[in-house]
Amino acid sequence: MPITVLVHLSGEDPVVGEVEALPAATDTTITLNNPRRRDGKDLTYVQGNVVTVVWPMHRINFIEIMPTSEEEKLIGFVRE
């Protein structure tokens, strides 16, 4: 099951995409499927027909893991 992530690249806008598995501490690259901007538009520096990109980990500041639709449906306890 693909995991949707928000990848923050050094000196670039964040990129949304899917990964098959989260990168391990020993990985030197990350493979991102269906790369796009946060608003869903194509990346300006990648060809329009590209479906997979590989970035070296030294270009990445951090990675955010986006919640799945099932996780968004969960209702937690709220203190008022």
Backbone as a chain_set.jsonl record, in Angstrom:
{"seq": "MPITVLVHLSGEDPVVGEVEALPAATDTTITLNNPRRRDGKDLTYVQGNVVTVVWPMHRINFIEIMPTSEEEKLIGFVRE", "coords": {"N": [[0.847, -1.174, 0.0], [0.724, 2.109, -0.982], [2.357, 4.93, 0.537], [1.533, 8.193, 1.268], [3.536, 11.031, 1.096], [5.074, 14.128, 2.094], [7.657, 15.749, 0.831], [10.35, 17.691, 1.764], [12.501, 19.504, 0.025], [15.858, 20.757, -0.223], [16.08, 24.158, -0.746], [13.878, 24.211, -2.474], [10.33, 24.117, -3.273], [8.009, 22.175, -1.281], [7.322, 18.728, -2.139], [4.757, 16.53, -3.061], [4.033, 13.066, -2.964], [3.973, 9.481, -3.55], [5.304, 6.719, -1.749], [6.573, 3.378, -1.661], [7.597, 2.246, 0.639], [8.753, 3.585, 3.729], [11.822, 5.421, 3.865], [14.827, 3.892, 5.048], [17.255, 4.428, 7.679], [19.711, 3.949, 6.576], [19.437, 4.324, 3.863], [20.294, 5.899, 0.764], [18.958, 7.181, -1.214], [15.663, 8.319, -2.225], [12.733, 7.073, -3.621], [10.162, 8.432, -5.37], [6.848, 8.255, -6.288], [4.5, 9.528, -8.683], [5.062, 12.427, -8.503], [4.262, 15.736, -7.397], [3.209, 19.179, -6.933], [2.075, 20.739, -3.859], [-0.454, 21.749, -4.408], [-1.327, 20.066, -6.349], [-0.478, 20.468, -8.937], [1.783, 20.007, -11.772], [5.341, 19.527, -11.385], [7.634, 22.092, -12.141], [10.25, 21.64, -12.93], [10.412, 19.062, -13.804], [9.687, 16.751, -16.375], [6.437, 16.532, -17.916], [5.39, 13.945, -18.322], [6.613, 12.27, -16.523], [6.59, 9.752, -14.066], [7.892, 8.698, -11.89], [10.423, 9.661, -9.638], [13.804, 9.896, -8.449], [15.47, 10.943, -5.675], [18.479, 12.065, -4.106], [19.242, 11.498, -0.678], [20.673, 13.517, 0.627], [19.697, 15.887, -0.356], [17.338, 16.317, 0.883], [15.489, 17.868, 3.413], [13.513, 17.177, 5.374], [10.867, 14.718, 5.86], [7.401, 14.534, 5.656], [4.767, 12.508, 6.799], [1.763, 11.848, 5.404], [-1.639, 11.667, 6.567], [-3.763, 8.789, 6.111], [-6.913, 8.206, 4.401], [-8.47, 6.649, 6.051], [-7.367, 7.144, 8.568], [-8.025, 9.817, 8.843], [-10.728, 9.685, 9.299], [-11.003, 8.851, 11.886], [-12.09, 9.726, 15.111], [-10.934, 11.592, 17.678], [-10.475, 12.053, 21.251], [-11.408, 15.102, 22.708], [-10.493, 17.695, 24.792], [-12.268, 20.153, 26.448]], "CA": [[0.0, 0.0, 0.0], [1.571, 3.315, -1.043], [2.287, 5.901, 1.626], [1.643, 9.553, 0.753], [4.487, 11.814, 1.877], [5.405, 15.488, 1.685], [9.115, 15.792, 0.896], [10.884, 19.051, 1.772], [13.814, 19.526, -0.616], [16.675, 21.942, 0.051], [15.972, 25.236, -1.712], [12.74, 24.006, -3.376], [9.034, 23.952, -2.634], [7.748, 20.775, -0.936], [6.794, 17.863, -3.188], [3.894, 15.453, -2.588], [4.117, 11.855, -3.772], [3.767, 8.227, -2.848], [6.425, 5.791, -1.642], [6.149, 2.021, -1.298], [8.02, 2.048, 2.029], [9.511, 4.724, 4.237], [13.26, 5.167, 3.75], [15.556, 3.493, 6.254], [18.351, 5.34, 8.03], [20.87, 3.642, 5.735], [19.15, 4.61, 2.453], [20.955, 7.085, 0.203], [18.016, 7.812, -2.137], [14.241, 8.073, -2.017], [12.002, 6.952, -4.879], [8.852, 9.052, -5.184], [5.932, 8.039, -7.408], [3.501, 10.565, -8.923], [5.469, 13.676, -7.84], [3.46, 16.914, -7.728], [3.235, 20.213, -5.91], [1.013, 20.579, -2.857], [-1.751, 22.07, -5.003], [-1.642, 19.05, -7.338], [0.066, 20.813, -10.253], [3.053, 19.373, -12.131], [6.577, 20.21, -11.017], [8.143, 22.822, -13.302], [11.572, 21.156, -13.299], [10.294, 17.656, -14.198], [8.839, 16.583, -17.554], [5.045, 16.254, -17.583], [5.042, 12.526, -18.386], [7.399, 11.523, -15.531], [5.758, 9.196, -13.0], [8.743, 8.32, -10.764], [11.694, 10.374, -9.52], [14.699, 9.413, -7.394], [16.262, 12.039, -5.132], [19.448, 11.672, -3.073], [18.795, 11.915, 0.654], [21.338, 14.737, 1.088], [18.918, 17.027, -0.841], [16.067, 16.347, 1.61], [15.545, 18.377, 4.782], [12.719, 16.244, 6.174], [9.741, 14.088, 5.172], [6.163, 14.459, 6.432], [3.908, 11.392, 6.413], [0.391, 12.345, 5.366], [-2.596, 10.676, 7.073], [-4.604, 8.116, 5.124], [-8.324, 8.569, 4.545], [-8.984, 5.921, 7.21], [-6.917, 7.844, 9.77], [-8.742, 11.08, 8.944], [-12.086, 9.411, 9.765], [-10.976, 8.598, 13.321], [-12.435, 10.859, 15.962], [-10.221, 11.487, 18.942], [-11.056, 12.743, 22.384], [-11.033, 16.509, 22.76], [-10.817, 18.322, 26.076], [-12.727, 21.542, 26.309]], "C": [[0.896, 1.242, 0.0], [1.305, 4.257, 0.134], [2.477, 7.283, 1.019], [2.531, 10.363, 1.685], [4.638, 13.204, 1.271], [6.899, 15.647, 1.919], [9.574, 17.24, 0.789], [12.316, 19.009, 1.252], [14.543, 20.814, -0.27], [16.511, 22.952, -1.08], [14.825, 25.112, -2.695], [11.451, 23.982, -2.566], [8.82, 22.478, -2.3], [7.081, 20.025, -2.088], [5.971, 16.757, -2.541], [4.062, 14.263, -3.522], [3.885, 10.63, -2.912], [5.059, 7.41, -2.855], [5.869, 4.424, -1.253], [6.48, 1.714, 0.157], [8.799, 3.282, 2.459], [11.003, 4.416, 4.159], [13.872, 4.798, 5.101], [16.68, 4.49, 6.508], [19.575, 5.124, 7.151], [20.648, 3.938, 4.254], [19.851, 5.886, 2.01], [20.068, 7.813, -0.793], [16.593, 7.538, -1.684], [13.581, 8.067, -3.385], [10.574, 7.41, -4.636], [8.023, 8.848, -6.442], [4.913, 9.167, -7.47], [3.872, 11.881, -8.229], [4.642, 14.859, -8.332], [3.633, 17.952, -6.639], [2.084, 19.991, -4.945], [-0.372, 20.84, -3.43], [-2.138, 21.102, -6.119], [-1.093, 19.32, -8.728], [1.396, 20.098, -10.482], [4.227, 20.2, -11.635], [7.157, 20.869, -12.263], [9.473, 22.271, -13.793], [11.591, 19.67, -13.665], [9.361, 17.596, -15.409], [7.433, 16.16, -17.14], [4.674, 14.788, -17.566], [5.828, 11.663, -17.399], [6.477, 11.038, -14.416], [6.564, 8.804, -11.766], [10.03, 9.131, -10.798], [12.486, 9.767, -8.362], [15.554, 10.592, -6.953], [17.272, 11.495, -4.129], [19.008, 12.242, -1.722], [19.475, 13.196, 1.131], [20.628, 15.997, 0.591], [17.642, 17.237, -0.025], [16.281, 16.843, 3.033], [14.766, 17.468, 5.729], [11.534, 15.757, 5.356], [8.558, 14.057, 6.13], [5.334, 13.299, 5.905], [2.466, 11.867, 6.53], [-0.566, 11.265, 5.874], [-3.389, 10.048, 5.927], [-6.05, 8.535, 5.347], [-8.95, 7.857, 5.742], [-8.594, 6.619, 8.506], [-7.656, 9.16, 9.95], [-10.154, 10.888, 9.475], [-12.144, 9.18, 11.275], [-11.292, 9.873, 14.091], [-11.75, 10.647, 17.3], [-10.956, 12.224, 20.046], [-10.523, 14.167, 22.428], [-11.438, 17.052, 24.12], [-11.216, 19.755, 25.832], [-12.667, 22.247, 27.626]], "O": [[1.733, 1.402, 0.888], [0.189, 4.357, 0.644], [3.468, 7.526, 0.331], [2.322, 10.388, 2.897], [4.363, 13.419, 0.091], [7.357, 15.676, 3.062], [9.228, 17.937, -0.165], [13.226, 18.543, 1.937], [13.912, 21.847, -0.049], [16.774, 22.636, -2.24], [14.796, 25.851, -3.68], [11.47, 23.847, -1.342], [9.39, 21.612, -2.965], [6.37, 20.614, -2.902], [6.421, 16.117, -1.591], [4.214, 14.433, -4.731], [3.635, 10.727, -1.711], [5.806, 7.41, -3.834], [4.83, 4.325, -0.6], [5.733, 1.005, 0.831], [9.432, 3.943, 1.636], [11.409, 3.272, 4.364], [13.484, 5.322, 6.146], [17.009, 5.3, 5.641], [20.393, 6.031, 7.0], [21.582, 3.816, 3.462], [19.986, 6.834, 2.784], [20.376, 8.938, -1.185], [16.343, 6.647, -0.872], [13.833, 8.945, -4.21], [9.863, 6.849, -3.802], [8.443, 9.224, -7.536], [4.508, 9.703, -6.439], [3.079, 12.401, -7.444], [4.355, 14.977, -9.524], [4.139, 17.655, -5.557], [1.217, 19.151, -5.187], [-1.352, 20.232, -2.999], [-3.166, 21.292, -6.77], [-1.23, 18.477, -9.614], [2.05, 19.646, -9.542], [4.125, 21.418, -11.483], [7.167, 20.26, -13.333], [9.796, 22.423, -14.971], [12.662, 19.084, -13.818], [8.36, 18.31, -15.459], [7.262, 15.498, -16.116], [3.736, 14.405, -16.868], [5.717, 10.437, -17.438], [5.679, 11.809, -13.882], [5.985, 8.596, -10.7], [10.655, 9.276, -11.848], [11.919, 9.205, -7.425], [16.278, 11.175, -7.76], [16.964, 10.566, -3.382], [18.467, 13.345, -1.652], [18.911, 13.905, 1.964], [20.931, 17.087, 1.077], [16.941, 18.23, -0.221], [17.124, 16.328, 3.767], [15.287, 17.04, 6.758], [11.228, 16.304, 4.296], [8.684, 13.614, 7.272], [5.21, 13.125, 4.693], [2.006, 12.239, 7.609], [-0.336, 10.078, 5.642], [-3.65, 10.69, 4.91], [-6.375, 9.148, 6.364], [-9.856, 8.394, 6.378], [-9.393, 6.684, 9.441], [-7.894, 9.584, 11.081], [-10.73, 11.817, 10.042], [-13.21, 9.299, 11.879], [-10.814, 10.956, 13.754], [-11.967, 9.636, 17.968], [-11.935, 12.928, 19.799], [-9.335, 14.406, 22.213], [-12.581, 16.891, 24.55], [-10.557, 20.478, 25.084], [-13.013, 23.425, 27.711]]}, "num_chains": 1, "name": "protein.A"}
